[in-house]
Every structure is written in structure tokens, then in C-alpha cells.
Amino acid sequence: MGRITNFEGREKRSMRTVWVVLSVVLAFTLVPGIGNTVSQQAAEPENPNIQNERQTVDSATSVDSCTTISNPGRYTLTSDVTNATDDTCIRITANDVVFDGRGNDIDGVGAFGSAGVLVTGGENVTVRNATATDWDDGIRFTSVQNATVRETTTARNRVGLSLVSLRGGTVVNNTARENAVAGVFLVGASENNTLRNTTANENALVGVQLVEANGNRVLDTVARGNEFGVALIGANDNTVRGSAADENEIAGVWLSAAADNRIRDNRVSNRFYGIYLADGARNNTVESNTARNNSVGVRLRASDGNAVLRNTVSNSSDTGILLISSDENRVVGNTGADNRRGIIVSESSQGNSRSNNSVGEQE
């Protein structure tokens, strides 16, 4: 296991960094009332004639600067907002709101605690076609039900798209890139959300991460050039399917202290690990994934009771499937070729079952 020990030190340092940063992010994100300062309010005018003049042809109220939206309705951003110094630029506190950025940029100055778009409480809020750059959180939803986030771009923020205690949300066709911590962050009591067609590239730590978020679906993600592509930390009963996690430094898909998740039909090709289960990950199913050109295709460390089924693992520079200090796992029906070593189970692992595998080694 010489090659593994060569990069395990870097892996441990990177994972410690992730845990420290996530602890700070989580503590800060869950503090209520941060980012409440706004410059004006987009309430309905009392004079109906004035209201009609402000509305566009499609009955949407025009917005051209930072504001608070406290009434239901449709709102449209009509121009870029550049170098905004407000703690929050677009703050939405009402139910039944559609905010359309129309491709305009909501740009801040990177102030701590700031947000380009902040949606707090309520339900049935849609944010679409908006770009948020240079904020602490580009777009942040907190304690919202039945929200929709569609076709947004978040870049150069601390976190691109921060979803805190979001329930029943639909998050579709969003791009999060070059953010300082994570592209998309789903945290807390976030349940029954669907994240589909997310592109999360070149974020400093994680492309898409779920922290203590349960019962969500992460589908058709592209995560490239991060430390970790998709990460589930203390997150249970989630599905990660149909995603491509390539060229990430540590792992394409990482599960830590996560249980009862389904990792299926993904394609992973990364510097160290394709799919990595660690730190008490249990009862997860890793099935029908394709892992090519990783150092280790599928790795389990201190993870028990998982199923590694029918994966294709090829061209691993160290090991196809590796179990270390992991007990009572099933490794069944996996295939592949041209791995330096096929399947390795360390002496510290007990009670694992292997059958019908053909994870070929290099000739």
C-alpha cells in the first residue's frame, strides 16, 4: 500500500480543512438575522396609476437596484447591479414571488455575511436567470418551502448557492463556479429537494455538498476541478445519480458519516478516489457506477455495512476497490480491467463478502 500512504497525508490535511471550513460555514449560516440591511423596498405603490407605469408588459414589477421584496408578485431585474455595498442586495420576505434576473449580474464587494439574493421564510418563491458574484453567499435560501432556483450563475463568492433548511425545493440548471468554499451547499433540515443539472466547477473545496440534509436527490451533476466533486457529510437517505465527477483533486463522490444513501450510475475520474466512503459511512449502496483513471476506483475506510455492486472499475493506478478498517460490506458483481491491483481488503477489515467480481489487474 505504498502508493496510498504517499498521498494519504495530503488527503487527511484536505479533509481536516474541509471539516474546519464547514464548521465555520455551518455555524455562520444558521445564525438568524444576518444580512438584513437593504437600500430600498419594492412594495406595491398605493397609487394604482403609478403601479401600472412601473409594471412591464408581462405584469412584472421592474427592479433596477438593491431592494426588499415584501409583497407577492413577479419582479424583473432590468440592469446589472455593480459593486453593491449592501449586506443584502435582493431580499425576498414574501410568499408567492417570482424574481427574474433576466441574465443581469448582481455584484457585491465580498463583504462577510453578505448575500446577493436572500430569501427568508415563506413558500413558493422562484429565483431564476440571475447571476450573483462577489458575495459571501451568492444566493441564499433560509427556511423556505416549495422554492425554485433555475438557471442561475454564482461565481467568486464564498458559497455560490446556499440552501439552508430548504424543503420541497426544485433546483435546476444552475452553474456554480470559482467559489471560495463550495458551489452548492444544502444544509440543515433540508429535505425532499431535487437538484438537477447542476454544473459545479473549480470551486476551492466542494462542488455540491450536503451536510445533515436528508431525503434529497442530486441528479445529472457535472462537478469538475474541485477538491471534492459531490460530498455528503452526515447526510442520510439521499440519491446521487447520473452525475459526472471528473478531475477533482481528492474524490469524485465523498461520503463521510453518511447513511442509507444511493450512489448510482455516476461517472468518476479523479486524481485520488473515484468514490470514497469514510468515517462511519454505513448502509450505503454504491451501484452501477463507472470509475476510470483514478488512483483508487472505490475506497472504503472505517465504513461498515455498505454494498458495492455492479460497478465498472478500470485503469486505477493503485487499486480498483479498496477496503480499510471496514466491516460487513458486500462487494458483488463488479467488473473492470487494467487496474494495478484489483480488489484489496485489509487485515483490519472483518466480515466482508465478495462474489462474482472480475476487476482485472494490469497484465
Rosetta blueprint (number, residue, H / E / L):
1 M L
2 G H
3 R H
4 I H
5 T H
6 N H
7 F H
8 E H
9 G H
10 R H
11 E H
12 K H
13 R H
14 S H
15 M H
16 R H
17 T H
18 V H
19 W H
20 V H
21 V H
22 L H
23 S H
24 V H
25 V H
26 L H
27 A H
28 F H
29 T H
30 L L
31 V L
32 P L
33 G L
34 I L
35 G L
36 N L
37 T L
38 V L
39 S L
40 Q L
41 Q E
42 A L
43 A L
44 E L
45 P L
46 E L
47 N L
48 P H
49 N H
50 I H
51 Q H
52 N H
53 E H
54 R H
55 Q E
56 T L
57 V L
58 D L
59 S L
60 A L
61 T E
62 S E
63 V E
64 D L
65 S L
66 C L
67 T E
68 T E
69 I E
70 S L
71 N L
72 P L
73 G E
74 R E
75 Y E
76 T E
77 L E
78 T L
79 S L
80 D L
81 V E
82 T L
83 N L
84 A L
85 T L
86 D L
87 D L
88 T E
89 C E
90 I E
91 R E
92 I E
93 T L
94 A L
95 N L
96 D L
97 V E
98 V E
99 F E
100 D E
101 G L
102 R L
103 G L
104 N L
105 D E
106 I E
107 D E
108 G L
109 V L
110 G L
111 A L
112 F L
113 G L
114 S L
115 A E
116 G E
117 V E
118 L E
119 V E
120 T E
121 G L
122 G L
123 E E
124 N L
125 V E
126 T E
127 V E
128 R E
129 N L
130 A L
131 T E
132 A E
133 T E
134 D L
135 W L
136 D L
137 D E
138 G E
139 I E
140 R E
141 F E
142 T E
143 S L
144 V L
145 Q E
146 N L
147 A L
148 T E
149 V E
150 R E
151 E L
152 T L
153 T E
154 T E
155 A E
156 R L
157 N L
158 R L
159 V E
160 G E
161 L E
162 S E
163 L E
164 V E
165 S L
166 L L
167 R E
168 G L
169 G L
170 T E
171 V E
172 V E
173 N L
174 N L
175 T E
176 A E
177 R E
178 E L
179 N L
180 A L
181 V L
182 A E
183 G E
184 V E
185 F E
186 L E
187 V E
188 G L
189 A L
190 S L
191 E E
192 N L
193 N L
194 T E
195 L E
196 R E
197 N L
198 T L
199 T E
200 A E
201 N E
202 E L
203 N L
204 A L
205 L L
206 V E
207 G E
208 V E
209 Q E
210 L E
211 V E
212 E L
213 A L
214 N E
215 G L
216 N L
217 R E
218 V E
219 L E
220 D L
221 T L
222 V E
223 A E
224 R E
225 G L
226 N L
227 E L
228 F E
229 G E
230 V E
231 A E
232 L E
233 I E
234 G L
235 A L
236 N L
237 D L
238 N L
239 T E
240 V E
241 R E
242 G L
243 S L
244 A E
245 A E
246 D E
247 E L
248 N L
249 E L
250 I L
251 A E
252 G E
253 V E
254 W E
255 L E
256 S E
257 A L
258 A L
259 A E
260 D L
261 N L
262 R E
263 I E
264 R E
265 D L
266 N L
267 R E
268 V E
269 S E
270 N L
271 R L
272 F L
273 Y E
274 G E
275 I E
276 Y E
277 L E
278 A E
279 D L
280 G L
281 A L
282 R E
283 N L
284 N L
285 T E
286 V E
287 E E
288 S L
289 N L
290 T E
291 A E
292 R E
293 N L
294 N L
295 S L
296 V E
297 G E
298 V E
299 R E
300 L E
301 R E
302 A L
303 S L
304 D E
305 G L
306 N L
307 A E
308 V E
309 L E
310 R L
311 N L
312 T E
313 V E
314 S E
315 N L
316 S L
317 S L
318 D L
319 T E
320 G E
321 I E
322 L E
323 L E
324 I E
325 S L
326 S L
327 D L
328 E L
329 N L
330 R E
331 V E
332 V E
333 G L
334 N L
335 T E
336 G E
337 A E
338 D E
339 N E
340 R L
341 R L
342 G L
343 I E
344 I E
345 V E
346 S L
347 E L
348 S L
349 S L
350 Q L
351 G L
352 N L
353 S E
354 R E
355 S E
356 N L
357 N L
358 S E
359 V E
360 G E
361 E E
362 Q L
363 E L
